[in-house]
Amino acid sequence: MKHQNIYKASSSGYTEALEGIFRKTLVFGENSLLTEFILKKGKILPRHRHPQEQVGYLVAGHIILHIGDEPYDIWPGDSWAILGDVEHSADILEDSVAIEIFSPVREDYLP
């Protein structure tokens, strides 16, 4: 059984999940998965939900994150937690970079 996964930084490996929204799985374990998102100014992440809990951190940029019916003004250094099966979306106000952890692992995000 493998006891660790190590991710070495690379500018390759991004998938365009939606127009202007790029995703790369950085590393994953048995119970969680770490993903980097590159979000382009003016794009919208449509309302959606999934069973995984998701916690995130905005590295750069500016977004409005909608969780349930509440909008949150998110700036670099801000973080969030979204419980599983809660609808959420985002308006990308500036080119942005976000890091998010999903638990349990999102099978559709595995490399």
C-alpha positions in Angstrom: 0.0 0.0 0.0 1.3 3.4 -0.9 1.6 5.7 2.1 2.1 9.0 0.4 1.7 11.0 -2.8 4.0 13.9 -3.6 3.1 16.5 -6.2 5.9 18.4 -7.9 5.0 21.8 -9.2 4.3 22.0 -12.9 2.6 24.4 -15.3 1.1 21.5 -17.3 -1.8 19.2 -16.6 -4.7 21.7 -16.5 -8.1 20.7 -17.9 -10.6 23.3 -19.1 -13.6 22.3 -17.0 -15.7 25.2 -18.5 -14.8 28.1 -20.7 -12.3 30.1 -18.8 -12.2 27.8 -15.8 -9.2 25.5 -15.6 -8.7 22.7 -13.1 -5.7 20.6 -12.1 -5.7 17.9 -9.4 -2.5 18.4 -7.4 -2.6 15.4 -5.1 -5.0 13.0 -3.5 -5.2 10.4 -0.8 -7.8 7.9 0.3 -10.2 10.5 1.7 -9.4 13.8 0.2 -8.3 15.5 -3.0 -6.5 18.8 -3.5 -7.3 20.9 -6.7 -6.0 24.2 -8.1 -8.4 26.3 -10.2 -7.4 29.1 -12.6 -10.5 31.3 -13.1 -10.6 33.9 -15.8 -12.2 37.4 -15.3 -15.8 37.7 -16.4 -16.6 34.0 -16.3 -19.3 32.3 -14.2 -19.1 29.0 -12.4 -22.8 27.9 -12.7 -24.9 26.8 -9.7 -24.1 23.1 -9.0 -23.9 20.7 -6.1 -22.0 17.5 -5.4 -21.9 15.1 -2.4 -18.4 16.0 -1.4 -17.6 18.6 1.2 -15.4 21.3 -0.2 -13.1 23.8 1.5 -11.1 26.4 -0.3 -8.7 29.3 -0.2 -8.4 32.2 -2.6 -4.7 32.6 -3.5 -5.2 35.5 -6.0 -7.9 37.6 -7.6 -11.5 38.4 -6.6 -14.7 36.4 -6.8 -18.2 36.5 -5.5 -19.0 33.0 -4.1 -22.7 32.1 -3.7 -23.3 29.4 -1.2 -27.0 28.5 -0.9 -28.8 31.8 -1.1 -25.9 33.9 0.3 -23.3 35.8 -1.7 -19.8 36.2 -0.2 -17.2 38.7 -1.4 -14.0 36.7 -1.5 -10.5 38.3 -1.7 -7.0 36.7 -1.5 -6.4 35.1 1.9 -10.2 34.4 2.4 -11.3 30.8 2.8 -14.6 28.9 2.8 -16.3 25.6 3.5 -19.2 24.2 1.6 -21.0 21.1 3.0 -21.9 18.3 0.6 -25.0 18.7 -1.5 -25.2 22.5 -1.0 -25.8 24.5 -4.2 -23.0 27.0 -4.9 -21.7 29.1 -7.8 -19.1 31.9 -8.4 -18.8 35.1 -10.3 -15.2 35.7 -11.3 -14.5 39.4 -11.0 -10.7 39.3 -11.6 -8.4 36.6 -12.9 -8.2 34.4 -9.9 -6.4 31.3 -8.4 -8.2 29.1 -5.9 -7.1 26.0 -4.0 -9.8 23.5 -2.9 -10.0 20.3 -1.0 -12.8 17.8 -1.6 -13.7 15.0 0.8 -14.4 12.3 0.0 -12.3 12.1 -3.2 -14.1 13.3 -6.3 -13.7 10.4 -8.7 -14.3 12.7 -11.7 -11.3 14.8 -10.7 -8.8 11.9 -10.6 -6.0 12.2 -13.1 
